[in-house]
Amino acid sequence: QATAVDALDGVLTAIPDINNQFRPGRTMVFWSAKDVAGNTGFAVQVVNVIPMVEIAKNQRSAEGYVGDFKISLNGGAVQYPVSIPYFVSGTASTDGSDHVLASATAVIEEPISGEVPEVIIPFFIFNDGVVEGTETIVVSLGTPVNAVLGLNKVHTIEIVEDNVAPMVDLNAVQAIVGDTLLVDQVSGNAIVRASVIDPNIGDTHSYDWSRTDNAVTEIDNGEVENFVFDPTLLTPGTYTFRVSVSDGTESVVNALTLKVLSSQPVLSTGDADRDGTNNITEGFGDTDNDGIDD
């Protein structure tokens, strides 16, 4: 709490230029106080908020799979680099015969503007041809330097020898604007793309978009993994696109909601991803889980 005193008027009220909620990283707070004559004094306060570090959610993999997991911060660090020791355990052998992961220290360097402060750890699971049943690789985060541990500090990779369901991510693009969550009726056709990752090498996939909103008509372009549509055929509003991806045995469903506008949105330079929110720091997503892209 800042205090202000004037030689003539005595104690004054000091007012900060922002509220008392701060993002991870370094924030400059400007305090001001005004006397009866209208003269204003200023002072600067530096608030440092240490970020939290978390590891990605659990995953299932098959033998012979090349994959990775992420260790990321929930915002900018006060000081880089951020070092995070991690320890590998689990029922799978840690001597290098089942996989290549070993205990080590991950380092997050200061990212360029707009990128997430994170590090990606790759791994490979050997296909040893031996029936061993389901095994696990457990990665546990230790005490970091220049950060603190968040809630997600253990990552489990479940190794199965039978078929594993594929994973699918959806994103939308429009010809003029690129990646977007806002589609307009003047920028041409829009595409919802399904990107599939399958731990089982050699699997083929089928795509079912039939549970997409009935009002949306697909333009047949011969690409089953892409849903192409003309926004001018829709009434401005919100539409949900759903795809079911199957490898013949297992299937997974994902959905993406887009907002269709009658004209191009007027956005500041702070909304580079056209999600309708003018962001303070683009690229971090909803790192604080408050429902707003940061």
N, C-alpha and C positions, 0 to 999 in steps of 0.2 A: 504494500500500500504506500503510495507516494504522499508526501505532505508538502504543503506550500505555506510560506509565511511572507507577508509584506510589511515593510517597516512602518507604513502609515496605517494600513487597514488590519493588520494582525493576521490571524490564521485564515487561509483561504482553502477552497475546495479544489483538489487536483483531480482532473478528469482524463482517463486514458482514451486513445483513439479507437481501441477495439475492446471487445468484451473479454471475459476471463477464460475463454476456451481457446486452446492453442493446439495446432497441429504438431506432429513430430518434426523436429528440426529446430532451426533458429528463427526467432521472431523479434522484430524491433517494435517496441511499444513506445509511442510518443505521448507523454503526459503534458497537460497544459493547465494553467491557472490564470484567472483574470482578476485584476483588482477593480475597485469602484470606478477608477478613472478610465478603465478600458484597456489598460496595459496588460499584455499577456507574457507570461514566462513559460519556458519549455524545458523539459528534461527527457532523456532517452533511457529506456530500460531494455536490456537484452534478456529474453526468456528462452532458455534452452530446454527442449523436451526430448528426452532420449526415446528413440523408437523401439517398438517391439519387433522381435524376429520370430517367424513361424515357418514350419515346414508344410509341404503340400499334403493334401488328404491321401488316405490309403489307396492302393491300387492292386489289381490282380494281373498277373503276368504268366506267360507260359515259358517252358524251356526253349532256348534258342532265341529269346526276345531281346532286342536292343531298346532300352528305354531310358528314362531320366525322371528326376524329381526336382522341385524347386525349393530353395530356401530364400525367403523374401522378407523385407521390412514393410511395416505398415505406413511408412512415410520416409521423408528425408532424415538422414543422420546428422547429428550435430558435428561429428567428426568421422572422417573416413581414413583408412578402410575399417569395415566392420568384420571382425573375425569370429567365426562360430565353430567350435570343435563339435564333431559328431562321432558317434560310436556305433559300430555295426555289430549286431548280434542276431539271434533267431535260430530256428531249427535247421536251416540250410547251412552247409559247411562254410566256415569263414576262412578256410585254408587256401582258397582260390580254386578249388575243384568244382564248386557249384556256381560261383559268380565272381565278378571282379571287384565288388565293393569291399572297401576296407576302411577302418577308422582313420579319420584325417581331420583337417581344419579347412572349412570353407571360408572364402574371403569375398566380401561384397565391396567393390570399388565404387566411387562416386559415379553415378550414371550421367549420361548427357541429358540435357533438358528434355522433359517429356517422357523419359523412360523409367521403368520401375526399378528400384534398387533391389536386385536379386542376383542369385547365382544358380546355375543349372548344373546338377550333378548327374552325369551319364552313368549307365551301368549295362552290363551284359550278363545274361543268364545262360550258362552252358547247357546244351542238350546232351546229357551223358548216356541216354538210352537205357537207363536203369529205372525200373518202377519203384518209386520211393514214397508215393503218396504226396499229399499236399505239404509243402514246406513254406517257411517264412523267412524273410530278411527284415530285420527291425533296425531302423536308423533312429537314434535318440540324440537330440541336441544337448550339448553341454552349456556351460556358462559363457555367454558371448562377451566380446570386448566392444565397447561403444554402442551397445544395445542391451535390451533385457529380453528375457524369454516371454513369449506370448502363450496362449492356451495350447496351440497345436505345436507340440514339441517332440512328438513321436510319429514316425512314418513307417507303416508296415506294407511290405510288398509280399503278397501271397502268391506263391509259385504253384500252379496247378498243372497236371499232366494231361488233363482232358481239354476240351474246347472251352475258350473264354469268350464271353460276350464282347463285341467290339465297343469302342467308345466313339461318340460323335459330338462334334461342336458345330454350331450354326452361326453364320454371320451374313450380313447383307451388304450388297454394293449396288450403287447406281452409277451409270456411265460417267456422268459429269463430276460427281462429288466423291466417288470412292466409297470406302467403308462408312456405314451410316446406321443409325437407328431411326432416322427421320427420312421418309421417302416423300418426294413431291411429284406433282403432276406435270412438271415442265422439263424435267431432266432426263426423260427417256425411260426405257424399261429398267426394272430393278430385278436383282437376282438374290435369292437366298441360297447360300452354298452350304452343303454338308461336308465336313472334313472328318474322315474316319481314321481311327488308329486301331489296329487289331493285333494283339500280341501273337496270334496264331499265324505264322507265316504261310502264305499261299491261299488263305481264305478268299472267297469271292463274296460280294455283298449285293443284296437287293435293297431297293429304297421304296418306301411307301409313304406318299405325301397326302393320302386320302383324308386324314384328320385335320388338314388345314381348313381355316374358315371357308364355308361354302361360297361366300361372296367373291372369293378370289379365284380367277380363272388362270390356269397354267398355260403358258405358251410352250408348245412342244418343240424343243430344240435338240432332241435326241440325247440329252445328257441327264440321266436319271438322278445323278447326285446333286443337280442344280434345279431350283424351282424358279422359273422366269415368269414375270407377270408385268402387265401394263397398268400403272397406277391411275391412268386416266379413266379406266373402266370401273374404278371404285369410288364410293362416296368417301370424302375425307373422314378419317376416324382411325381407330386402332384395330389391327388385325393380327391374329396369331397363326404362325406357320408351324406345323408339326411334321416330323419325319420319324418313321420307324425303320431302322437299319437292321437287317438280318444277315447272318453268315450261313444260314441254312439250318442251324441248330439253336443258336442263341440270338436274341434280338434286344435292341435298346431303343428308347424313344427320347427325343429331345424337342424343345419348342423355342421359338423366338417370336417376340412381339414387336411389331413395327407400327409406327404412326404415319399415316398418309396425310400429307398436307396439300392444299390446292395450289400453293405457290412455294417458291423457295423460302425457307426460313431466314429471318434476319438475325444473324449470329455475330457475336463479337469474336475476336481472335482467340478468346478463351475457350471456345467450344469447338476445338479442332475435330472432335469425333462425331459432331452432329447428333448428339444424344439429347439435345434440348436443354442442357444444363451448362451455364457458363462456368467453367472450372477455374479454380485458383491455380492448380498445378495439373496440367493435362497428363494423362497416362497412368495415374495411380489407381484409377477405378475407385470402387467403394472400399477403401482400405480400412475405414473405421466402422464399417457395417452400419452406417446410419441411413442407408437407402439413397444416398446422393453420391454421384461420382465426384471425387475430390478434385 
